[in-house]
Structure formats: structure tokens, C-alpha cells
Amino acid sequence: MFSRRAVIHGLLGAPLAAWINAAPAWAASDDVAGADMARFIAAMPKAEYHVHLEGTLEAEMKFALAQRNGLDLPFADVAAMKASYRYHDLPSFLAIYYDGMKVLRTQQDFYDLAYAYLAKAASQNILYAEIFFDPQEHLKRGVPMAAVIGGITRARAAAAAQLGIVSQLILCFVRDLSVESAMAALDAALPFRDQLVAVGLDSDEKDHPPVKFAAHFAKARAAGLKVTAHCDLNQKDIVEHLRQAIIDLRVDRIDHGGNILESPELIAAAKARNLYFTVCPTFSGTVRGDAPPIDVVRGMIDAGLNLTINSDDPAYMGSEYLNEVLVKAQAHSALTKAELVRLQRNAFNAGWMDEGLRAACHAKLDAFARAEGVAA
């Protein structure tokens, strides 16, 4: 019987296997309380809903795929590539993010990328994940939808069989591209409907409100798909975008969404609908408006909203995956162990999974909480 570590090494090779299995930075910490909290977080059963597959493309894999596909990269080595990941706002981040995915050309590339993320997630005790991907960016480079979804689907099946992690796939519309491009991507994906769970909405939000995609959401819903939408933090007209998503489009989930704390009316509407939010504190942890800054995680918990914690684009954010994000969020937002368990209970409730899997996930979380002496 092969170990999970051996399976990862055999499929991905030594460099990526070492990255996946690397001990976290907190392991050598002298802070006993902090180390205990990090141990607790690492051991806790988890789910993740806000992670962009292309945002998990680590520099090491980028070099490997470029070599395989005969592409030249403008960097001498991995360190130089990582040093180029400098951004100060959403548009500057997206420029780096979209440039990086040009190495993805074949079905095998998408298989390797998806399997690497799922192996990393499994190593962090993530039981279930729903993964975003951006097919428009690949279609416009001539990569067919069958290669994109086909590679990801094969990886999901392999990771479920070999690593025990269950996953589903969310097609995101790139909101700053044309509505025609988004509809073409949806039409190209619908023959693979059984490999999708939802559609979403990401990329540069400025002057691209959710209602721009009302027809796309309606068509996706008619095909039986769920609908979610990014409402990125502190963007132009963000409270209005939240209103459109929650009230007009009645999305099934909100990604980010921290600026809801500026609107008591929208807080009430979200609570009335039992709406879930996929928060990523690494990139969007603080509401900055005319009032004093608000910590999104603490503010949403205190407002009684349903939030989950997620990693977003970890390869471009210091290679901090869910465990590392939760460690930092715990310290920054003063989260107790009971609150951390409740956040994961939210996560298992937020997932678009079958009820048998949901019950199994909750049972594992309950057993963990009892073993840790945490009532939540």
C-alpha cells in the first residue's frame, strides 16, 4: 500500500513533491500558544471554496511546463520569477496572474496543475474543494475547452481515488472581457455540464457590475448550475455590486464580499437568505472606506454572517495555502478554537455537495472537536 507522500512524489516529481510535503513555517516556532493553534488548524478537517486553479500555478511548475511546451520565460530562475510578483491593487495583480497562465497549453498541463493543487490541499487535511477556473483566457490562446476541462477532470478523479479528496469545478466568467466571450465560453462548456457544479464571476470589477452577466447566469441556472460572484473588496461601486448580486441576481454564494459590512440593509438581506461568503483574508482582509478600517473576518463573524476562509491565489501570495492563511487569520482576527470549528462547519454547510458527503464531513469535524475538547 503506497503512502500519500509516495503517490505525490511518483506523479509530480521531487521538486513539487517536496513543496507539497514541506513542513509549515510555524513548525519550528518558539511560541507555544501559537504552535498549538497552528497544530489545531493543521489537524482540523476543512473545505475550500475560493481558490483559483490558475492561481495555484507555482513557479517551479511554471518552469517545468514552459520547458515541456518549448516556451521561453523572461526569468533566470524560480527566485527571479517569484521576485516579480509585485502588485498593489487588483489590476496589477491580474496582469501578473494572466501572464503566468500562458504556459498552460495541453490537457496534461491542466491535469498536472489540478493534481498538484489537490495534493497540496489533501496534505492540509482539506476533505472537499470547489475550484475556480478561467476558460476564456485559455480559449483565446487556442486551447480547446475539452483539453481544459478534460485535464482537470482526470486530475480530480485521480486525487479522489489516490488521496481521498473530493472536488468540484466552477467556471468563472472573466468580467472585464466581453459578454460575447463569456457566453461563448459557457456554450463551449455546457457539453461538459456533468463536470461542472457552478459558474462564477471574477477578474477586474471596475465598471463591470454583476448585472452585466444576468443572461449568462440565467442560462447556467437553466442548465442546473449554481451561481456565485466575486464582489472584491473596496472596489468602485462595490456596495451596489453586492446589492445586484444579492437582491437582483440572487446568487447562491458571494466571493469576498467584505464591504457588506458597510450596509446594514444588505447584511439583513444576506442573513435572511442564509447566504454564504467565501472570504480570503490574505488579499481582502480589511474594509477601507470613510470610516475607520474594519477587519473583515471579525466584522462578519460579529455581524452573524456565514463566512468561510479560503486561500484565493496562493502561488502568487507567498505560497500560503489554506492552513497558512488560517494561522494568520486566527492571529489577526483573534479567532478562538471554537470559532475556527464554526468556520469549518460553515464551510461544510456552504458546499454544493451531496448530503451523504456533507454528513461525513460534519462527522469528522465533530470527532475532531470532541477530541480537542472544543464545544462548537
N, C-alpha and C positions, 0 to 999 in steps of 0.2 A: 504494500500500500504506500503510494507516494505521499509525502507531506505537501502542504500547500506551498511551502518555500521551494521545494524541489520542482513542483509544477511550474511555478512562476519563472524559475531560473531556466528551465528547459525551453519554455515557449518564447521568452523575451530576451534571453541572453544575460550575461553577467552584469553589464553596467546598469540596465534598467532594473534587473532583479535586486541589485544592491540598493538602488534608490527606494524601491518599494519596501524592502525589508529593513531599511535603516532605522536605527534607534532614534526616537524623537529627541529634540534638543533638551527637553526637560528631564531626561533620564538621569543626567549627572547633576541635577540641581541640588544645592545645599539647603534649599528652602523646604523643610519637611512638610509644612502645610500645603505649599504649592505642589510639591511632588505627589502628595497623597491625592490632591484634587485632580492632577493630571492622570494619575493611575486610575482614578474613578472614571474619568471621562473616556480613557482608552478602553476600559473594560465594558463600558455601558453599551448595550445593543442600540443601534442607531439606524436612521434612514436619512437620505439626502435627496432634495428635490430641485435645488437651484445650482446646477453645475453645468457649464457649457463644455461639451466634449472637446471642441477645438481649443478651449481654454485650459485643457489638461495636457496639451502638447509640450512636453518638456524639451528643453534644449538638446539633451542627449538624443532623444528620438528624432528631433528635427534634423540633426546632422545625419543620422542613420538613414532617414527616408530620402533626404536630398541626395545622398550618395547612391542609394538604390535607384533613384529615378533620374540620375545624371544631371542634377541641378547644382549650380554653384551658389553658395551662401556668402554674403559680404562680411563674414566674421572669421577670425583666425581660429577660434576655438569656442568651447561652451562658455567659458568665463566671459569672453568678449560679447557673446550673444546676450547673456544674462545682464551684463552691464548696460546694454542698450535698452532694457525695459524701464524706461523713464517716462512717466506720464503725470499730468497734473489735473486732468479732468477727463470726462468720458470720451470726448472726441480724440484726444491724444492717446488714450488707452486703446481705443478701437483701431487707430491707424497701425499700431504695433500688432494687435491681435489678428487683424485681417491679413496683414502681410505675412505673418507666420504660417498661416494655413496653406500657403501656396505649395508646400511640399507634399500635400495630400493629393495623390493622383489616381490610385488604384484601389480596388476592393481590399486588397491585402493591407494597404496603408490604413484604411479605416478599421479593419479588423485589429491590427496591432495597436492603434491608438485606443480603441474602445476596451480591448482586453487589458491594456496597461492601466487605464483608469479603474476598471472594475477590480483588478488585482490589488491595486492600492487601497481601494475602498474596502475590500474584503479584509485586508490586513489591519484596517482600523475598526473592525467589528461593525461595519455597515451591512445590514441584512438586506436592504432594499434601496434601490435608487431609481429616480426618474431623470433622464439625461436629455438636455437640450442639444440640438444640432442645427446648423445654419446652411441648408442645402443650396440656397440661392448663390452663395459665394462659390460653391463648387460647380454648380451648373454653368455659371458664366465663364468658367475656365474649361468647359467641355467635359467635365466629369459627369457621367450619367447617374441618375437617381438610383438605378439598380446597383451600381457599384458602391454608392454611399450607404444606402440602407442595407444592402446585402452584406457588406463587411461588418457593419455594426451588429446586425442580427446574428451573424455567425459568432461573433465575439460574445454577445450576450448569452447565447446558448452554451458556449464553451465555459464561460465563467460560472454559469448556474450549475453545470454538471461537475466542474472540477473544483470550484471554490465555494459553492453554496450561496452565492449572492444572486438575488433576483433583481431584474431591472426592466424598465420600460423606456420608451423613446418619445420625445416631444419635438415636433418640427416647429422651429421658430421662424417667423417672418422677419426679415431684416427691414425695419420700418423706414429707414432712410433710402431704400431702393423703391422702385415704382410699384404701384399696386398691381400693375400687369405682371411684373416679375414675380411678385408674391403669389398671384393666382396661378401662374404657370408652374411654380414650384409645388403648390398644393395639388394641381391636376396631375403632375408627374408622380406625386407621392401616393395618391389615392389608390392606385393598383396595389400598393403595399399596405393598405389600410390595416391589415391584421398585425402589422409590426409597429403600429403607432398607437399611443394612448391619448394624445392631445396635440393641439397646436398652441404656439405661444407667440410672443411679440418682443423683440429685443433690438439692440443697437441704438443709434443716436436719436434721442427722443425729441430734440428741439424741433418744433413745427411739424411733428409727426404724431398727432394725437391718436389714441386708440380707435376712435370712430372712423378713422381712415380705413380701417380693416374690418368694418362691420360686415361687409358681404363675404369676406373670407371666413370670418368666424361662423357666420350663418351656414355656409357651405360645409365647413368642417363639422359643425354640430349635426347637420343633416346626415353626415356620414357616420355619426355615432361617436365623434371625438369630443373630449373635454377641451376647455378653452382657458388659457391663462394669459397674463400680460405683464410685462415689465412696467413698473412705474418707478423709474430710477429716482434716487434721492436728489433733492434740491435742483431739479430741472425747471426750465421755463414752463409756466402754466401747469405745474405738477399737481396741484390740488384739483384743478379742473380735469386733468387726465385721470386722476383717481376717481372723480365723480363719474366720468364717462364709463370707466371700466366697471365700477361697482353698480351704478344705477342704470345707465343706458344699455350697456352691453351685458351686464350681469355675468361677468366672467366667473369661472369656478374657483379661481385662485388668483392671488396677486403676488408678483415677484418684486422684491424690495418693499416699497410702499410706506416707508417710514414717515413721509410727510403727512400721512393721515392724522398724525398727532396734532397737526395744525387745524383740524376741522372736527369739532365735537359732533356735527351732524353726520359726517362720514364714518366716524367711529361708531356711532349708534347704528348706522345702516349696516356696517360690516358685522357688528355683533348680532344684529337681528338675523342676518343670513348665515351666521356661524362660519364666516369666511376665514380662510387660512392664508397666511403671508409667509413667503419664503425669504427670510432676511439674511443678508450677507454682510456681517459687521466689518469684515476686512476692508471692503470697498465703500460701504454705505452705512456707517455706524452712527452718524450724528446729523440731526436736522439743524441746519443753519439758516435762520431767517432773521426777521427784525428782532425777535425775542432772544433771550439767552439760548445757547445751544442746548439741544435735548439729546440725551443718549437714547438711540432708537430701541435697543433691546430692553433696557429698563423701563423706558416710557411705554412701550407696547404691552409689556407684562403688567405694569401698574394700571394701564387702561383696560385690562381684561380682554385684550385681543389674542387671537390664536396665531402664534408665530412659531416658525421653525428656524433653526440656524443651519447655514449652508456655506459652501466654500467659494462658489462663483467661478473664478478663472484661476485656479491655484497655481498653474505653471507660470503665470505672469505676476503672481502675488507672493513671491518668495517661496514658492513650492510649499505653501501652507495649505494642507488638506483639512478635512473636517475636524479631526482631533486637535490639530494645532489651532484652528480657528476657535473651537470651543474653549480651549485653555485660555486664550487671550480674551475671549468674550466673558468668560467666568470672572476673570480678574477685573476687567474694565467695568463690568456691569454688576459686580458683587453678587453673582448668582450663587445660591445655596445648592447643595446636592439635591434637595427636594425640588427646587426649580429646574435644575438640569434634567431630572427624571420627567418632570411635567412637560418640558420642551420636547423630549423624545416621545412622550405619549401623544402630544400634538402631532409630531411627525408621522407616527403610525396611523393616526386618525386622518391626516391630510392626504395620504396616498391614494391613488386610483388603482388599488389592488383588489384582488378578490377577498371575500370576507374570511375565508379559511386562513389565508396568509396573514391577514391583519390580526386575527385571533392568536396565531402562532407568535407573531412579533410581540404582541402585548404580553403573552405568557412569558416570553424570555425576559422582557423588561421587568415584569412583576417579580420573577425569580431573582433577577439581579438586585432589585431594590430591597427585597427581603433579606438577601444575603448581606447587603451593605447596611442593613438597619435603617433604611430610609423610608419614611411614610410619605407617599405622594400619589 
